[in-house]
Amino acid sequence: MAIYAIGDVQGCYEPLRRLLDVIAFDPAADRLWFAGDLVNRGPDSLAVLRFVKSLGAGAVVVLGNHDFHLMCRAEGVSPAKRQDTLDDVLRAKDRDELVGWLRGLPLIHREDGYLLTHAGLLPQWDVGTAVELAREVGTRLRCDGYRSFLRHQAGQGPSAWSGDLVGPDRWNCIVSVFTRLRCCTADGHMALAFSGPPAEAPAGYSPWFVWPRDGAEETILYGHWAALGLHRENGAVCLDSGCVWGGPLTALRLDDGEIFQVPSVVSG
């Protein structure tokens, strides 16, 4: 059995299937870990969702910001964005089933020395804290009041974490860390609007993984940062190589660290 961690798919179903051919994926024996953002911007979000959901226990998926956006769109609490490609999902007969499945997914997955999340962790958070905060948000997503919770996620919340935050501000900030973080200050202020390469980060802000963090024994696998691309540093591995923007789709085999990639478009 092998476990493969895969970067942001974002509706790129055909490259995903080619990548699985390259790694000779055996659904009866292997497992796939997805670093969030299964949907949006790419052409086949519906096919990606249906396929990954069909894998059942063979797939581990953490939520990304585009997955949250789809949930908010489905509940009518967030408007469409200019580059959205979610109409196929929103019109699908199994839309509610798929969106309900998304609501049941975690923000973080911890297993055998690895921690999988979409964007990153704040330097103030050890792994135990991160797991507890992710569980707190997951409870809100799965409760009867999830629509109210998602309505607050559609807005702009705090850009700095404090343990004193309560209610929607607290949950919004937690979600921002797990799904939107790229750069922050040493004391945990996040540059949530920044999406460029590290060299262009605002003054005083650095990639989240460069700051010292207590209890950093696990390897953190993440996506979200296409401008960074495949990158290993300080016990963290970025798997978002920008497939939806023309880059490759990347898989990391956890057993031996081997990287597998396929181009976003088949060359002719």
C-alpha positions in Angstrom: 0.0 0.0 0.0 1.2 3.5 -0.8 -0.1 6.9 0.2 0.2 9.8 -2.3 -0.4 13.4 -1.3 -1.7 15.5 -4.2 -1.7 19.3 -4.6 -4.5 21.6 -5.6 -6.6 20.0 -8.4 -9.1 22.9 -8.9 -11.3 21.1 -11.3 -8.5 19.7 -13.5 -10.0 16.3 -13.8 -8.1 15.1 -16.9 -4.7 15.8 -15.4 -5.7 14.1 -12.2 -6.6 10.9 -14.0 -3.3 11.0 -16.0 -1.4 11.5 -12.7 -3.1 8.5 -11.2 -2.1 6.5 -14.3 1.5 7.6 -13.8 1.6 6.4 -10.2 -0.4 3.3 -11.1 -2.9 4.1 -8.5 -4.7 1.0 -7.1 -7.9 2.0 -5.3 -8.0 -1.3 -3.6 -4.6 -0.8 -1.9 -3.4 2.8 -2.2 -4.7 6.0 -0.6 -4.8 9.6 -1.9 -4.4 12.7 0.3 -5.7 15.9 -1.3 -4.4 19.2 0.0 -7.7 21.1 -0.6 -9.2 23.1 -3.4 -10.6 20.2 -5.3 -12.8 22.7 -7.3 -13.0 26.0 -9.2 -11.1 27.8 -11.9 -10.6 24.6 -13.8 -13.0 23.0 -16.3 -14.3 19.9 -14.5 -15.1 20.6 -10.9 -18.1 18.3 -10.9 -16.1 15.3 -12.3 -13.4 15.9 -9.7 -15.9 16.0 -6.8 -17.8 12.9 -7.9 -14.6 10.9 -8.5 -12.9 11.8 -5.2 -16.1 11.2 -3.2 -16.4 7.8 -4.9 -13.1 6.8 -3.4 -14.6 6.7 0.1 -12.0 5.8 2.7 -9.4 5.7 0.0 -9.2 9.5 -0.1 -8.3 11.9 2.6 -9.4 15.5 1.7 -8.9 18.7 3.7 -10.9 21.8 2.8 -9.4 24.7 0.9 -10.7 28.3 0.3 -12.3 27.4 -3.0 -14.1 24.5 -1.4 -15.5 26.9 1.2 -16.5 29.3 -1.6 -18.5 26.5 -3.3 -20.3 25.8 0.0 -21.1 29.5 0.4 -22.3 29.7 -3.3 -24.5 26.6 -2.8 -26.1 28.2 0.3 -26.6 31.5 -1.5 -24.5 33.5 1.0 -21.7 34.4 -1.4 -21.8 36.0 -4.9 -20.1 34.5 -7.9 -16.6 35.7 -8.6 -15.3 36.6 -12.0 -13.2 33.4 -12.5 -15.6 30.9 -10.9 -16.2 27.7 -12.8 -18.7 26.2 -10.4 -21.9 26.2 -12.4 -21.7 22.6 -13.3 -21.7 21.7 -9.6 -24.4 24.1 -8.7 -26.7 22.8 -11.4 -26.0 19.1 -10.8 -28.8 16.8 -9.5 -26.4 15.5 -6.8 -25.4 19.0 -5.8 -26.7 18.8 -2.2 -25.1 15.4 -1.7 -21.7 16.7 -2.9 -21.9 19.9 -0.9 -23.0 18.0 2.2 -20.0 15.7 1.7 -17.7 18.8 1.6 -19.2 20.0 4.9 -18.1 16.8 6.5 -14.5 17.2 5.5 -11.8 18.4 8.0 -9.4 21.3 7.9 -6.5 19.2 9.0 -5.4 15.6 8.9 -2.7 14.2 11.2 -1.3 10.7 10.6 2.1 8.9 11.0 4.3 11.9 11.3 2.5 14.0 8.7 0.1 16.9 9.0 -2.0 17.8 5.9 -3.7 21.2 5.6 -4.5 23.5 2.7 -2.6 26.6 3.5 -0.5 26.4 6.7 -0.2 27.0 10.4 0.6 30.1 12.4 3.9 30.1 14.3 1.9 30.5 17.6 0.1 27.2 17.0 1.6 23.8 17.9 0.1 20.8 16.3 -2.2 20.0 19.2 -3.6 23.5 19.2 -4.2 23.3 15.4 -6.0 20.0 15.7 -8.3 21.3 18.4 -9.1 24.5 16.5 -9.8 22.6 13.3 -12.1 20.3 15.2 -13.9 23.4 16.6 -14.7 24.7 13.1 -15.6 21.3 11.9 -18.3 21.0 14.6 -19.8 24.3 13.3 -19.8 23.1 9.7 -21.7 20.0 10.6 -24.2 21.5 13.1 -27.8 22.6 12.3 -26.7 26.2 12.2 -24.1 25.7 9.4 -25.8 28.2 7.1 -25.2 31.0 9.6 -21.6 29.9 10.0 -21.0 29.9 6.2 -22.6 33.4 5.9 -19.9 34.7 8.2 -17.2 32.9 6.2 -18.3 34.8 3.1 -17.1 38.1 4.7 -13.7 39.5 5.8 -12.7 38.4 9.3 -9.7 39.2 11.6 -6.3 39.0 10.0 -4.6 38.2 13.3 -5.2 35.4 15.7 -5.9 35.8 19.4 -7.2 33.3 21.8 -9.6 35.9 23.1 -11.6 35.9 19.8 -15.1 34.5 20.1 -17.9 33.5 17.9 -17.9 34.2 14.1 -14.6 36.3 14.4 -12.9 33.4 16.0 -14.1 30.8 13.5 -13.4 33.1 10.5 -9.8 33.6 11.7 -9.3 29.9 12.2 -10.6 29.1 8.7 -8.4 31.9 7.2 -5.3 30.3 8.7 -6.0 26.8 7.4 -7.3 27.9 4.0 -5.8 31.3 3.1 -2.4 31.8 4.9 0.7 32.3 2.9 2.7 35.0 4.7 2.6 36.3 8.3 4.6 38.2 10.9 6.4 36.6 13.8 3.4 37.4 16.0 0.8 36.0 13.7 -0.6 38.9 11.6 -1.5 37.5 8.2 -1.2 39.1 4.8 -4.3 37.4 3.5 -4.5 39.4 0.3 -1.0 38.5 -0.8 -0.6 35.7 -3.3 2.7 36.4 -5.0 6.2 34.8 -4.6 7.9 35.1 -1.2 10.4 37.7 -2.5 7.4 40.1 -3.1 5.9 39.7 0.4 5.0 42.9 2.2 7.6 44.3 4.5 7.8 42.5 7.8 5.9 39.4 6.5 7.5 36.1 5.6 6.3 32.7 4.6 4.5 31.1 7.5 6.9 28.1 7.5 10.1 30.1 8.1 9.1 31.2 11.6 10.1 29.0 14.6 7.2 26.9 15.9 7.0 24.8 19.0 6.5 21.1 18.6 7.4 21.0 14.9 8.1 17.3 14.7 5.6 16.5 11.9 6.1 17.2 8.3 3.5 19.6 7.1 2.0 19.0 3.6 0.1 21.9 2.1 -1.1 23.6 -1.1 -2.7 26.9 -1.9 0.5 28.8 -3.0 0.8 28.3 -6.7 3.4 31.2 -7.0 5.6 29.2 -4.6 5.2 25.9 -6.4 6.7 22.6 -5.3 8.8 23.6 -2.4 10.4 21.9 0.6 11.6 24.0 3.6 11.7 23.7 7.4 9.8 20.5 7.5 7.0 21.7 5.2 6.2 20.7 1.6 4.1 22.8 -0.8 2.3 20.6 -3.3 0.5 23.3 -5.3 2.4 23.5 -8.6 -0.3 25.6 -10.3 -2.0 23.0 -12.5 -5.0 25.3 -13.1 -2.6 28.0 -14.3 -0.6 25.8 -16.7 1.8 24.2 -14.3 2.0 20.5 -13.5 -0.1 18.5 -11.1 2.0 17.1 -8.3 1.9 14.0 -6.2 4.3 13.1 -3.3 4.6 9.4 -2.3 4.9 9.5 1.5 6.8 6.2 1.7 9.9 7.4 0.1 9.4 11.1 -0.8 9.4 10.5 -4.6 7.7 13.2 -6.6 5.4 12.5 -9.6 4.1 15.2 -12.0 2.0 15.5 -15.1 1.6 18.6 -17.3 -1.7 20.5 -17.0 -2.3 20.1 -20.8 -1.3 17.1 -22.9 1.3 18.2 -25.4 0.5 17.4 -28.9 
